[in-house]
Every structure is written in structure tokens, then in C-alpha cells.
Amino acid sequence: AQRWGVALGVVALLVPVAGMALKGKKKGATVKGRALIDALDKARVSVERNGAKTPCKKRGALRHQCSQASWNYVGPSSERVGDALRRCIWAHPVQGAVLRINFPRQKLGGAIVGHHGITDNAVRSFTSGAPVTLKLLVDGKVVLTRPRANSRGWDRFRYDTSSRRGKVGEIGFEITTTRAGGRHYCFDAVVTP
């Protein structure tokens, strides 16, 4: 009887987690292509403040630690954003600085498609939180700017690269905010064929 109680307790804990993992995976919701989260081992991550660039230290193959604060890193994560669990690149902005994430030598395809958002918990907990701005760069040139307000959502962005399909270039992201407190932010990006 005690074994059944433990087994039922484990099942009761796992069912909601499995449901969270599946939410948001609607048919057609997945973008086909090469996910940049899978290239984090080759990414160059740095923080630029007042013109001085400081590289973030690699911790393992995929995590780039940008300060002593545990949350201040760039790396793979699963976060609840826009009412669904998302596989994304955690990129907490740094106060008074630009967080730069560069993916060198990427073969370009038809487009760079992605999403970004602030975690649902951060939106709830920091009601007067500042917006976070994502800039997409191709070969060092800003090609797209997307602010994300302090509200729940998983905003889509897309930049057409079909004129450069098959060519190699650098894909970069700049993450900024005016107030970094509670800006638990992540994004994803895919290079489409």
C-alpha cells in the first residue's frame, strides 16, 4: 500500500510537468532549420560597457557567465514564457551595458526567424519592469530591432536573408534594457533553409 502511495505521488507530480512541456507545441508551430541554440558552443559572448568589451567566461560547452551573479549568463534553458514552456537561449541583460552574442561563420539561408520574451514569473513579480530590446545583426550591421514590453508573450521576429542564401556570415544579437532588475529574458532563433 505504501509503494502505491509513493507511485501515485510521483505520477501526480509528473503529469503537470509533462503537460507544461507539451503546451505551445501546436502543429506548425516549429520553424524548420538550424537552431542557433545548438551553436552556443561556438558563440562569442561579451559585455560592452562604455566602449570596453569584456568576454563572458565559458562554463562548460554551452554556458557563458557574464558576471558573478548566477542569473547573468547566456546559455540554453527551458523557461515559461507566453504561457508555455520554451526551449530558449537565456540572456539576462546587464545593467548599463550591451550583452553581445555572436555566432561566427554561419551559413545563411532564406531567413532568420525567432521569438523573444520575458519569463511569465518575471512579468508577474516585477510589475514595473523595464522593456528589453533585442537587436539582430548580420555581419555587424543591425538589421532588425525588437523591444519586448514587460508583458507575457512570445513575440516572433523574422529577417529575410534569401539574397545571401548559401553565403557564410556572422549572426549577432545585442540585448539591452534601461533597468536590468528582474529581466529574466530569453530568445530563440533559427536559420531557415
C-alpha positions as a Python dict, from the first residue, in 0.01 Angstrom:
ca = {
    (1, 'A'): (0, 0, 0),
    (2, 'Q'): (284, 237, 84),
    (3, 'R'): (451, 164, -254),
    (4, 'W'): (127, 251, -435),
    (5, 'G'): (104, 576, -243),
    (6, 'V'): (458, 673, -343),
    (7, 'A'): (399, 570, -705),
    (8, 'L'): (75, 771, -725),
    (9, 'G'): (250, 1069, -568),
    (10, 'V'): (526, 1058, -831),
    (11, 'V'): (269, 1032, -1112),
    (12, 'A'): (74, 1324, -964),
    (13, 'L'): (392, 1535, -973),
    (14, 'L'): (497, 1434, -1325),
    (15, 'V'): (165, 1476, -1508),
    (16, 'P'): (151, 1858, -1469),
    (17, 'V'): (519, 1888, -1570),
    (18, 'A'): (460, 1678, -1883),
    (19, 'G'): (158, 1893, -1965),
    (20, 'M'): (366, 2211, -1933),
    (21, 'A'): (633, 2070, -2162),
    (22, 'L'): (379, 1992, -2432),
    (23, 'K'): (183, 2318, -2414),
    (24, 'G'): (260, 2551, -2701),
    (25, 'K'): (379, 2275, -2934),
    (26, 'K'): (91, 2320, -3175),
    (27, 'K'): (104, 2174, -3521),
    (28, 'G'): (300, 2405, -3749),
    (29, 'A'): (450, 2600, -3455),
    (30, 'T'): (802, 2465, -3511),
    (31, 'V'): (1025, 2657, -3750),
    (32, 'K'): (1231, 2427, -3974),
    (33, 'G'): (1600, 2499, -3996),
    (34, 'R'): (1920, 2522, -3792),
    (35, 'A'): (1860, 2639, -3433),
    (36, 'L'): (2128, 2876, -3304),
    (37, 'I'): (2083, 2736, -2952),
    (38, 'D'): (2267, 2432, -3089),
    (39, 'A'): (2563, 2653, -3187),
    (40, 'L'): (2620, 2808, -2843),
    (41, 'D'): (2945, 2612, -2811),
    (42, 'K'): (3086, 2825, -3096),
    (43, 'A'): (2929, 3155, -2989),
    (44, 'R'): (3132, 3455, -2875),
    (45, 'V'): (2960, 3629, -2585),
    (46, 'S'): (3068, 3959, -2430),
    (47, 'V'): (2951, 4258, -2232),
    (48, 'E'): (3030, 4607, -2362),
    (49, 'R'): (3025, 4898, -2120),
    (50, 'N'): (3146, 5249, -2210),
    (51, 'G'): (3325, 5115, -2518),
    (52, 'A'): (3516, 4845, -2327),
    (53, 'K'): (3435, 4487, -2426),
    (54, 'T'): (3470, 4207, -2168),
    (55, 'P'): (3434, 3845, -2286),
    (56, 'C'): (3200, 3627, -2079),
    (57, 'K'): (3373, 3321, -1934),
    (58, 'K'): (3276, 2980, -2068),
    (59, 'R'): (3138, 2740, -1809),
    (60, 'G'): (3119, 2405, -1980),
    (61, 'A'): (3048, 2379, -2351),
    (62, 'L'): (2734, 2592, -2372),
    (63, 'R'): (2717, 2843, -2085),
    (64, 'H'): (2882, 3184, -2094),
    (65, 'Q'): (2894, 3350, -1748),
    (66, 'C'): (2892, 3730, -1778),
    (67, 'S'): (2932, 3834, -1412),
    (68, 'Q'): (2944, 3692, -1060),
    (69, 'A'): (2562, 3697, -1042),
    (70, 'S'): (2427, 3346, -1104),
    (71, 'W'): (2150, 3466, -1337),
    (72, 'N'): (2380, 3676, -1553),
    (73, 'Y'): (2474, 3429, -1825),
    (74, 'V'): (2398, 3323, -2179),
    (75, 'G'): (2310, 2958, -2226),
    (76, 'P'): (2041, 2703, -2308),
    (77, 'S'): (1736, 2699, -2085),
    (78, 'S'): (1371, 2600, -2063),
    (79, 'E'): (1156, 2887, -1943),
    (80, 'R'): (786, 2956, -1908),
    (81, 'V'): (726, 3246, -2148),
    (82, 'G'): (391, 3343, -2300),
    (83, 'D'): (206, 3074, -2100),
    (84, 'A'): (417, 2784, -2236),
    (85, 'L'): (745, 2615, -2159),
    (86, 'R'): (1002, 2724, -2421),
    (87, 'R'): (1348, 2592, -2512),
    (88, 'C'): (1545, 2913, -2549),
    (89, 'I'): (1871, 3099, -2505),
    (90, 'W'): (1872, 3262, -2161),
    (91, 'A'): (2024, 3611, -2200),
    (92, 'H'): (1970, 3824, -1890),
    (93, 'P'): (2057, 4185, -1979),
    (94, 'V'): (2333, 4363, -1788),
    (95, 'Q'): (2271, 4700, -1618),
    (96, 'G'): (2432, 4987, -1811),
    (97, 'A'): (2584, 4760, -2076),
    (98, 'V'): (2521, 4580, -2404),
    (99, 'L'): (2513, 4200, -2394),
    (100, 'R'): (2653, 4073, -2727),
    (101, 'I'): (2606, 3720, -2859),
    (102, 'N'): (2781, 3646, -3190),
    (103, 'F'): (2761, 3329, -3395),
    (104, 'P'): (3053, 3343, -3641),
    (105, 'R'): (3071, 3158, -3972),
    (106, 'Q'): (2703, 3073, -4008),
    (107, 'K'): (2571, 2956, -4344),
    (108, 'L'): (2277, 3183, -4426),
    (109, 'G'): (1951, 3052, -4565),
    (110, 'G'): (1614, 3200, -4653),
    (111, 'A'): (1560, 3386, -4326),
    (112, 'I'): (1648, 3419, -3960),
    (113, 'V'): (1331, 3351, -3764),
    (114, 'G'): (1295, 3369, -3389),
    (115, 'H'): (1099, 3468, -3083),
    (116, 'H'): (1175, 3652, -2762),
    (117, 'G'): (1013, 3728, -2430),
    (118, 'I'): (1040, 3793, -2058),
    (119, 'T'): (953, 3498, -1835),
    (120, 'D'): (598, 3490, -1706),
    (121, 'N'): (725, 3483, -1347),
    (122, 'A'): (938, 3797, -1402),
    (123, 'V'): (640, 3980, -1556),
    (124, 'R'): (426, 3889, -1252),
    (125, 'S'): (696, 3962, -992),
    (126, 'F'): (833, 4287, -1139),
    (127, 'T'): (518, 4475, -1245),
    (128, 'S'): (709, 4793, -1329),
    (129, 'G'): (993, 4610, -1506),
    (130, 'A'): (1163, 4781, -1797),
    (131, 'P'): (1133, 4659, -2158),
    (132, 'V'): (1418, 4454, -2306),
    (133, 'T'): (1542, 4531, -2658),
    (134, 'L'): (1683, 4269, -2895),
    (135, 'K'): (1884, 4377, -3198),
    (136, 'L'): (1965, 4128, -3473),
    (137, 'L'): (2288, 4188, -3664),
    (138, 'V'): (2419, 4027, -3980),
    (139, 'D'): (2792, 4080, -4039),
    (140, 'G'): (2798, 4353, -3774),
    (141, 'K'): (2510, 4557, -3922),
    (142, 'V'): (2186, 4599, -3724),
    (143, 'V'): (1908, 4465, -3948),
    (144, 'L'): (1621, 4439, -3701),
    (145, 'T'): (1530, 4590, -3361),
    (146, 'R'): (1254, 4442, -3142),
    (147, 'P'): (1164, 4579, -2798),
    (148, 'R'): (981, 4340, -2563),
    (149, 'A'): (749, 4509, -2315),
    (150, 'N'): (704, 4383, -1960),
    (151, 'S'): (407, 4164, -2050),
    (152, 'R'): (355, 3795, -2112),
    (153, 'G'): (416, 3688, -2469),
    (154, 'W'): (650, 3513, -2710),
    (155, 'D'): (698, 3765, -2988),
    (156, 'R'): (806, 3645, -3331),
    (157, 'F'): (1065, 3817, -3547),
    (158, 'R'): (1187, 3742, -3899),
    (159, 'Y'): (1461, 3882, -4121),
    (160, 'D'): (1486, 3778, -4486),
    (161, 'T'): (1834, 3659, -4590),
    (162, 'S'): (1735, 3490, -4917),
    (163, 'S'): (1957, 3726, -5120),
    (164, 'R'): (2257, 3581, -4929),
    (165, 'R'): (2142, 3217, -4920),
    (166, 'G'): (2440, 2980, -4911),
    (167, 'K'): (2689, 3251, -4812),
    (168, 'V'): (2870, 3248, -4478),
    (169, 'G'): (2822, 3537, -4237),
    (170, 'E'): (2815, 3632, -3871),
    (171, 'I'): (2479, 3641, -3693),
    (172, 'G'): (2474, 3856, -3382),
    (173, 'F'): (2234, 3970, -3113),
    (174, 'E'): (2252, 4267, -2878),
    (175, 'I'): (2039, 4262, -2563),
    (176, 'T'): (1980, 4584, -2364),
    (177, 'T'): (1747, 4738, -2109),
    (178, 'T'): (1733, 5058, -1906),
    (179, 'R'): (1681, 4863, -1578),
    (180, 'A'): (1812, 4506, -1562),
    (181, 'G'): (1643, 4408, -1234),
    (182, 'G'): (1410, 4111, -1286),
    (183, 'R'): (1462, 4100, -1663),
    (184, 'H'): (1458, 3721, -1694),
    (185, 'Y'): (1472, 3717, -2071),
    (186, 'C'): (1527, 3455, -2338),
    (187, 'F'): (1503, 3415, -2714),
    (188, 'D'): (1535, 3158, -2987),
    (189, 'A'): (1649, 3189, -3347),
    (190, 'V'): (1655, 2953, -3642),
    (191, 'V'): (1832, 2989, -3977),
    (192, 'T'): (1576, 2859, -4227),
    (193, 'P'): (1680, 2668, -4543),
}
